Amino acid sequence: MSRFNIIFLLTFIGLLIWITLFQPSAVGRIQTGAMVFLRPFIKASNELDGSINALGSESLSPAQLREKLSAVGQDRDRLKLEVIQLDELLAENNQLRQALQYREKSPLALVATRVISRKPSHWYNTVVIDKGSSAGVVVDSPVIIPMGDEAGLVGKISEVIGPDSAVVLLLTDEMCLVSAKLQNSQEQGILNGQRGAISTLPNLKLRYLSKEAVAIPGQKVISSGTGELFPANLILGEVVSLSLGIIDAEAVVKPSVNFDDLVDVFVILPADRAKDQPAAAPPARFAPPSPSEPTAPPAPPVP
Amino acid sequence: MKFFALLAGMILLSFIIQEFLPVFDWAYGSRLMLVHAVFLAAAVAVPFPAMLGLALVTGLLWDARYHVPIYPDEAAFGMLTQSEIPFGFTILLFGLTGALIQGVRPLFRRGRWELPVFMIGLCTGLSLLIEYLVISFQRGGLEISVELWWKLLMTALFSSLISPFLLLLLSRVADRMRYRIRTEGLKRRHTYDGDAL
């Protein structure tokens, strides 16, 4: 190797070491810059994805297509398509209305956000949302989705990238640990997902149940609220099977949230940020964290 | 110099296109790693110092966009201050795989692309495998499943499939810009393929 190459190699190693020693704040600034640059493309990609999905769903209506092809003319086809579009708008309207009602009812300070990028990471199950530090979102804030009168846990904020973006670590990831319990039971354990983001909807593992645990397939698994991060009674999934070990038991849990279809989600703000939010109305069906329980998570370690 | 600027532009463009590339659930969550493929194709065409420069820029941009700061359990107790995959780690991976692929530069110059195409896939898979092993090391348990191998294999395959087009593009651009792909080892021997280097 020539002297010239050795000098370049040493410079490269020096720069590499320097970069790996960056403070989290410096990393945050770099990532914010990258996100500002790429944000229009991320949004465009998300919109394109949505359009393609919408096209797919329309073409997957064989009955409608058969009707169109059978006898009716072109005008009638157009009208049918308009009706389909109106139905979709109505469904979306209902969904948003439901979300709004949920937000008004919830005692927690919630921020409505939209998913703008899916699975950006190769090894982690994550999504990017369109709210960040300007909306009061902080690291480890729980992210939920309304499911009727209840709420399902989507994951937690793993990183806030600037004022308008944050990364959500999904419940299906191995590193998203939730203290959970079986509904109508005292059995508690730790729920987590799968390593490697190999599939979007992997089964979750509920570990550290007692060896006498009894779980019926279909039984709901909810957050216990005993941890410091997540409120109690958030829906996590349903038991698929239970295996008893020598010292403990482990249940396989199917997640309740469809992580493929995430569009509008809510971030629960920590108590100190909640003061800035509009006053909350009557309690929802899930309980907020108790005042003694710190809602704000511990800050990420700073070197 | 123009050629290097063009390569940097291509890498930047690949970051934008990468945003539009889907994840294939049917292929165990694998995807086309276009940025990796473009970098590795460029690494075949440039000398060692330029490859290191490209590795630095590409790795930094990749981490700026895709780095997820997940902290291992020990971090909660103040024992560790770095995330599972440290910021900047991708630069090292790009540097390593770039150095590896530099070994097939003479073949690329001769127009023999079989091995470079294979190596682009291999190096993409290798860098992902190293990332996975680092994550596993941090979590204290190695979980190797069939699905994981499929994910790595499919990702490597996608990179290999796109690489002939990238290599063709690079060689055409190099011709048009009158850029000659030189290799130092061959320069010393003065006997390679009868060409005057």
Interface residues (C-beta under 8 A of the other chain):
Chain A: M1 S2 F4 N5 F8 L9 T11 F12 L15 L16 I19 T20 F22 P24 V27 I30 Q31 G33 A34 M35 L38 F41 I42 A44 S45 L48 D49 S117 R118 K119 P120 S121 H122 W123 Y124 T126 S158 E159 V167 L169 E174 M175 R195 G196 A197 I198 S199 T200 P298 P300 P301 V302 P303
Chain B: F15 I16 E19 F20 P22 V23 D25 Y28 G29 R31 M33 F48 P49 L52 G53 A55 L56 L60 L61 D63 A64 R65 Y66 H67 V68 P69 I70 Y71 A75 A76 G78 L80 T81 Q82 P86 F87 G88 F89 I91 L92 G95 L128 E131 Y132 I135 S136 R139 E143 S145 E147 L148 K151 T155 E184
